[in-house]
Amino acid sequence: MKNADMPQEMQDDAIELAQQAIDKFRLEKEMAAFIKAEFDKRHYPSWQVVVGSNFGSYVTHETNRFIYFYIAHIAFMLYKTGI
């Protein structure tokens, strides 16, 4: 876990979905699309999802709606915007 501003149950959900995405998809953009669709369904829109191994970021997010973590060498960043 790199950084989280999110309830533990939601963090667990993010990590579980990321693992499912790794198991189901090869491309990072497919992983991101899968996680976004599931998070939007489970935790209401609008979630933004970034998946990759080399990126920088500077984002604004809703309170308690941000997580950034790694599984192996793949980074996952999820955050909710007020759109």
Residue frames as qw, qx, qy, qz and C-alpha x, y, z in Angstrom:
[[0.000, 0.890, 0.455, 0.000, 0.00, 0.00, 0.00],
 [0.434, 0.292, -0.007, 0.852, 1.47, 3.33, -1.03],
 [0.102, 0.013, 0.255, -0.961, -1.25, 5.73, 0.11],
 [0.194, -0.476, -0.818, -0.259, -4.93, 5.52, 1.01],
 [0.230, 0.053, 0.321, -0.917, -7.66, 7.93, 2.02],
 [0.624, -0.060, -0.543, -0.559, -10.48, 5.40, 1.89],
 [0.756, -0.351, 0.342, -0.434, -12.46, 3.18, 4.30],
 [0.311, -0.385, 0.866, 0.071, -10.87, -0.24, 4.83],
 [0.665, 0.324, 0.656, -0.149, -13.78, -2.16, 3.24],
 [0.549, 0.813, 0.011, -0.192, -13.46, -0.08, 0.08],
 [0.016, -0.728, 0.669, 0.149, -9.66, -0.57, 0.08],
 [0.523, -0.112, 0.845, -0.017, -10.16, -4.33, 0.27],
 [0.665, 0.595, 0.415, -0.179, -12.60, -4.13, -2.65],
 [0.332, 0.866, -0.303, -0.217, -10.10, -2.17, -4.75],
 [0.182, -0.546, 0.813, 0.093, -7.33, -4.68, -4.10],
 [0.616, 0.156, 0.765, -0.102, -9.61, -7.64, -4.84],
 [0.616, 0.734, 0.210, -0.195, -10.77, -6.08, -8.13],
 [0.151, 0.814, -0.523, -0.203, -7.19, -5.28, -9.12],
 [0.378, -0.297, 0.875, 0.058, -6.22, -8.91, -8.60],
 [0.654, 0.446, 0.594, -0.140, -9.21, -10.05, -10.68],
 [0.440, 0.857, -0.096, -0.251, -8.18, -7.61, -13.42],
 [0.079, -0.645, 0.738, 0.181, -4.63, -9.00, -13.48],
 [0.501, -0.012, 0.865, -0.027, -6.04, -12.52, -13.77],
 [0.576, 0.594, 0.536, -0.167, -8.54, -11.64, -16.55],
 [0.452, 0.891, 0.045, -0.018, -6.72, -9.12, -18.74],
 [0.791, 0.048, 0.075, 0.606, -3.34, -8.59, -20.33],
 [0.279, 0.532, 0.104, 0.793, -3.51, -4.89, -21.21],
 [0.201, -0.198, -0.499, 0.820, -3.39, -2.22, -18.53],
 [0.301, -0.027, -0.121, -0.945, -6.16, -0.19, -20.18],
 [0.613, -0.243, -0.657, -0.366, -8.44, -3.25, -20.05],
 [0.462, -0.258, -0.691, 0.493, -7.63, -3.67, -16.35],
 [0.010, -0.107, -0.232, 0.967, -8.43, -0.01, -15.70],
 [0.452, -0.131, -0.390, -0.792, -11.72, -0.18, -17.61],
 [0.605, -0.275, -0.745, -0.056, -12.80, -3.30, -15.69],
 [0.355, -0.261, -0.584, 0.681, -11.97, -1.80, -12.30],
 [0.130, 0.024, 0.017, -0.991, -13.68, 1.51, -13.14],
 [0.529, -0.222, -0.546, -0.611, -16.87, -0.20, -14.29],
 [0.600, -0.329, -0.713, 0.152, -17.03, -2.32, -11.13],
 [0.272, -0.213, -0.438, 0.830, -16.19, 0.57, -8.79],
 [0.258, -0.093, -0.176, -0.945, -18.79, 2.81, -10.45],
 [0.608, -0.302, -0.624, -0.387, -21.39, 0.05, -9.92],
 [0.634, -0.333, -0.628, 0.305, -20.43, -0.75, -6.35],
 [0.394, -0.451, -0.313, 0.737, -19.49, 2.71, -5.06],
 [0.236, 0.887, 0.351, -0.188, -21.37, 5.11, -7.37],
 [0.606, 0.504, 0.145, 0.597, -19.77, 7.18, -10.17],
 [0.720, 0.667, -0.186, 0.040, -17.49, 8.86, -11.06],
 [0.748, -0.504, 0.331, 0.277, -14.30, 6.92, -10.35],
 [0.463, 0.783, -0.410, -0.070, -11.05, 7.42, -12.21],
 [0.909, -0.270, 0.294, 0.123, -8.62, 4.52, -12.49],
 [0.340, 0.789, -0.507, -0.069, -4.97, 4.52, -13.56],
 [0.937, -0.194, 0.277, 0.081, -3.05, 1.26, -14.03],
 [0.631, 0.710, -0.262, 0.170, 0.58, 1.00, -15.05],
 [0.858, -0.245, -0.133, 0.431, 4.19, 0.59, -14.10],
 [0.457, -0.105, 0.026, 0.883, 5.55, 4.07, -14.82],
 [0.007, 0.737, 0.406, 0.540, 3.45, 7.19, -14.33],
 [0.163, -0.042, -0.409, 0.897, 3.34, 10.38, -12.33],
 [0.190, -0.667, -0.648, -0.315, 0.19, 11.95, -10.98],
 [0.048, -0.079, -0.379, 0.921, -1.19, 14.95, -9.18],
 [0.256, -0.451, -0.716, -0.468, -4.94, 14.66, -8.62],
 [0.325, -0.173, 0.364, -0.856, -7.76, 16.18, -6.63],
 [0.388, -0.215, -0.878, -0.179, -10.22, 13.71, -5.13],
 [0.585, -0.604, -0.176, -0.512, -13.19, 13.58, -2.84],
 [0.287, -0.538, 0.654, -0.447, -12.44, 13.01, 0.85],
 [0.636, -0.146, 0.719, -0.238, -12.13, 9.30, 1.70],
 [0.824, 0.487, 0.242, -0.161, -12.06, 8.36, -1.98],
 [0.393, 0.777, -0.491, -0.031, -8.43, 7.71, -2.96],
 [0.851, -0.345, 0.384, 0.096, -6.12, 4.70, -3.00],
 [0.480, 0.730, -0.483, -0.062, -2.73, 4.03, -4.58],
 [0.741, -0.392, 0.542, -0.055, -1.15, 0.58, -4.30],
 [0.322, 0.513, -0.738, -0.296, 0.97, -2.00, -6.08],
 [0.931, -0.054, 0.338, -0.129, 0.41, -5.65, -6.85],
 [0.826, 0.094, 0.262, 0.491, 3.77, -7.04, -7.96],
 [0.379, -0.133, 0.202, 0.893, 5.18, -4.41, -10.36],
 [0.008, -0.548, -0.560, -0.622, 1.80, -2.95, -11.41],
 [0.016, -0.141, -0.407, 0.902, 0.55, 0.25, -9.78],
 [0.110, -0.616, -0.723, -0.293, -3.15, 0.97, -9.28],
 [0.030, -0.124, -0.292, 0.948, -4.58, 4.38, -8.46],
 [0.121, -0.606, -0.728, -0.297, -8.31, 4.88, -7.93],
 [0.068, -0.234, -0.353, 0.903, -9.95, 8.13, -6.97],
 [0.129, 0.695, 0.705, 0.056, -13.41, 9.60, -7.10],
 [0.130, 0.087, 0.116, 0.981, -14.15, 12.96, -8.64],
 [0.205, 0.441, 0.561, -0.669, -17.14, 15.14, -7.99],
 [0.161, 0.080, -0.557, -0.811, -18.32, 15.12, -11.61]]
